[in-house]
Amino acid sequence: MNTMTIASSPQSGAALKRELKAAEARKRTMALLLIAPLAIFLLLVFVVPIG
C-alpha cells in the first residue's frame, strides 16, 4: 500500500518551500563542483601559456 501525506496547512507549505530551496542549492553546488576541474584544466592549458 502506498501512503502519502498532503500539505494542507500553510506551515507545511512553507516547510516544503524551504526544503525545495535547500535541495536546489545542493544541486547547484554539486553542479559547480563537477565543472570546477574542467574549468581549472582549461585555464591551465589555454590561458596560462598565452599570459
Backbone as CSV, one residue per row, in Angstrom:
resi,resn,N_x,N_y,N_z,CA_x,CA_y,CA_z,C_x,C_y,C_z
1,MET,0.844,-1.167,0.000,0.000,0.000,0.000,0.896,1.239,0.000
2,ASN,0.476,2.257,-0.699,1.247,3.477,-0.823,0.561,4.588,-0.039
3,THR,1.224,5.114,0.983,0.636,6.202,1.760,1.381,7.485,1.461
4,MET,0.645,8.586,1.490,1.231,9.870,1.154,0.525,10.950,1.957
5,THR,1.286,11.856,2.526,0.669,12.957,3.251,0.539,14.153,2.326
6,ILE,-0.533,14.862,2.477,-0.811,16.016,1.628,-0.662,17.277,2.472
7,ALA,0.046,18.254,1.931,0.236,19.513,2.645,-1.082,20.270,2.670
8,SER,-1.607,20.483,3.866,-2.889,21.164,3.960,-2.816,22.436,4.779
9,SER,-1.720,22.652,5.480,-1.614,23.855,6.292,-0.539,24.772,5.721
10,PRO,-0.637,26.060,6.006,0.384,26.992,5.500,1.782,26.684,6.028
11,GLN,1.874,26.135,7.239,3.186,25.813,7.793,3.863,24.717,6.975
12,SER,3.100,23.726,6.565,3.713,22.650,5.790,4.105,23.148,4.400
13,GLY,3.346,24.100,3.861,3.716,24.696,2.578,5.028,25.447,2.685
14,ALA,5.203,26.168,3.783,6.452,26.899,3.998,7.612,25.924,4.175
15,ALA,7.359,24.821,4.864,8.410,23.820,5.053,8.803,23.207,3.714
16,LEU,7.828,22.955,2.864,8.130,22.394,1.544,8.951,23.372,0.712
17,LYS,8.607,24.646,0.773,9.375,25.648,0.031,10.812,25.705,0.535
18,ARG,10.986,25.622,1.851,12.322,25.661,2.442,13.128,24.433,2.015
19,GLU,12.489,23.267,2.030,13.172,22.039,1.605,13.529,22.089,0.126
20,LEU,12.634,22.638,-0.692,12.911,22.760,-2.122,14.093,23.688,-2.358
21,LYS,14.128,24.806,-1.644,15.236,25.747,-1.790,16.557,25.092,-1.399
22,ALA,16.554,24.321,-0.319,17.768,23.630,0.120,18.198,22.582,-0.903
23,ALA,17.243,21.850,-1.457,17.572,20.824,-2.451,18.152,21.454,-3.710
24,GLU,17.592,22.584,-4.132,18.109,23.260,-5.316,19.511,23.810,-5.064
25,ALA,19.761,24.293,-3.857,21.100,24.789,-3.521,22.115,23.650,-3.550
26,ARG,21.734,22.482,-3.019,22.631,21.312,-3.064,22.908,20.907,-4.508
27,LYS,21.878,20.922,-5.333,22.049,20.533,-6.738,22.980,21.513,-7.459
28,ARG,22.810,22.805,-7.209,23.650,23.822,-7.836,25.103,23.679,-7.373
29,THR,25.311,23.415,-6.096,26.661,23.234,-5.560,27.333,22.016,-6.184
30,MET,26.602,20.925,-6.296,27.175,19.720,-6.906,27.536,19.967,-8.369
31,ALA,26.703,20.706,-9.088,26.996,21.006,-10.488,28.279,21.824,-10.602
32,LEU,28.437,22.813,-9.739,29.654,23.621,-9.772,30.885,22.798,-9.423
33,LEU,30.753,21.901,-8.456,31.889,21.061,-8.077,32.278,20.098,-9.198
34,LEU,31.312,19.669,-9.992,31.625,18.775,-11.105,32.290,19.515,-12.260
35,ILE,31.967,20.781,-12.445,32.515,21.561,-13.547,33.870,22.181,-13.199
36,ALA,34.147,22.386,-11.921,35.372,23.073,-11.490,36.659,22.448,-12.044
37,PRO,36.844,21.138,-12.007,38.097,20.580,-12.552,38.283,20.879,-14.040
38,LEU,37.220,20.842,-14.806,37.320,21.161,-16.228,37.707,22.620,-16.430
39,ALA,37.102,23.510,-15.672,37.422,24.933,-15.795,38.882,25.196,-15.437
40,ILE,39.367,24.563,-14.388,40.768,24.735,-13.987,41.700,24.186,-15.061
41,PHE,41.364,23.035,-15.612,42.178,22.444,-16.680,42.241,23.371,-17.893
42,LEU,41.096,23.894,-18.302,41.080,24.783,-19.465,41.891,26.048,-19.213
43,LEU,41.802,26.592,-18.018,42.609,27.770,-17.696,44.098,27.454,-17.772
44,LEU,44.490,26.320,-17.221,45.907,25.960,-17.222,46.423,25.678,-18.625
45,VAL,45.623,25.028,-19.444,46.094,24.609,-20.763,46.064,25.747,-21.778
46,PHE,45.054,26.602,-21.728,44.906,27.612,-22.772,45.277,29.028,-22.334
47,VAL,44.931,29.420,-21.145,45.134,30.813,-20.738,46.541,31.046,-20.209
48,VAL,47.054,30.139,-19.398,48.372,30.333,-18.788,49.481,30.415,-19.842
49,PRO,49.517,29.563,-20.865,50.585,29.693,-21.867,50.531,31.016,-22.639
50,ILE,49.358,31.583,-22.824,49.240,32.854,-23.542,49.794,33.991,-22.684
51,GLY,49.502,33.943,-21.380,49.902,35.032,-20.469,51.282,34.908,-20.048
